[in-house]
């Protein structure tokens, strides 16, 4: 998760993003993350249910959602494996 100094969500850079970058650019050490991050990551608000998070993850074929408020302040990340481990399905 990429945030600014006020913990405001700017984007996300995942392991999949890194793999795709490495396929295109073998020498990517000097590329700024802001140039390759997803600026519109999938989020969920902290007052939504874990069941809803699971639905979003299934809909978008992703394994994690950023938990953020209406001002894009990041509260954390919810992971598919944590939801399933809790018995929610």
C-alpha positions in Angstrom: 0.0 0.0 0.0 1.4 3.4 -1.0 0.4 6.3 1.3 1.5 9.9 1.7 2.8 11.4 5.0 -0.8 11.8 6.2 -1.6 8.1 5.7 -3.8 9.0 2.7 -4.0 6.2 0.1 -2.1 6.9 -3.1 -2.1 3.5 -4.7 -0.9 -0.1 -4.4 2.0 -2.0 -5.8 1.5 -5.8 -5.6 3.7 -8.8 -6.2 1.8 -9.3 -9.5 2.6 -5.7 -10.5 6.3 -6.5 -9.8 6.2 -9.7 -11.9 4.6 -7.8 -14.8 7.2 -5.0 -14.5 10.1 -7.5 -14.5 8.7 -9.1 -17.7 8.9 -5.7 -19.4 11.9 -4.1 -17.7 14.7 -6.3 -16.4 16.5 -3.3 -15.0 13.8 -1.6 -12.9 15.7 -0.6 -9.8 15.5 3.1 -10.7 11.8 3.2 -11.7 9.7 5.2 -9.2 6.8 3.2 -7.7 4.5 6.1 -8.5 5.1 5.3 -12.2 4.0 1.7 -11.9 1.6 1.5 -9.0 -2.2 1.0 -9.4 -3.6 4.4 -8.5 -7.2 3.1 -8.1 -6.9 0.0 -5.9 -9.9 -1.9 -4.6 -10.9 -0.7 -1.1 -13.5 -1.4 1.5 -14.7 0.8 4.4 -14.1 -0.3 8.0 -17.8 -0.5 8.7 -18.5 -3.1 5.9 -18.8 -6.7 6.8 -16.0 -9.3 6.2 -18.6 -11.2 4.2 -18.9 -8.2 1.9 -15.1 -8.0 1.6 -15.1 -11.7 0.6 -17.6 -10.9 -2.1 -15.5 -8.1 -3.5 -12.4 -10.2 -3.5 -14.3 -13.0 -5.4 -15.8 -10.4 -7.9 -12.4 -8.9 -8.7 -10.3 -12.1 -8.3 -8.0 -10.5 -5.7 -6.8 -11.7 -2.3 -6.7 -8.5 -0.3 -8.5 -5.2 0.1 -7.3 -2.0 1.5 -9.5 -0.8 4.4 -9.9 3.0 4.1 -12.3 5.7 5.2 -14.1 8.2 3.0 -11.1 10.5 3.0 -8.9 7.7 1.8 -7.1 7.4 5.2 -5.8 3.8 5.4 -6.8 1.8 8.4 -5.3 -1.5 7.3 -5.6 -4.4 4.9 -8.0 -7.4 5.0 -6.8 -10.6 3.5 -8.8 -13.5 1.9 -7.0 -16.1 4.0 -7.8 -14.3 7.3 -11.5 -14.2 6.3 -11.6 -17.9 5.4 -9.7 -18.9 8.5 -12.4 -17.1 10.5 -14.9 -19.4 8.9 -16.6 -16.8 6.7 -17.6 -18.1 3.3 
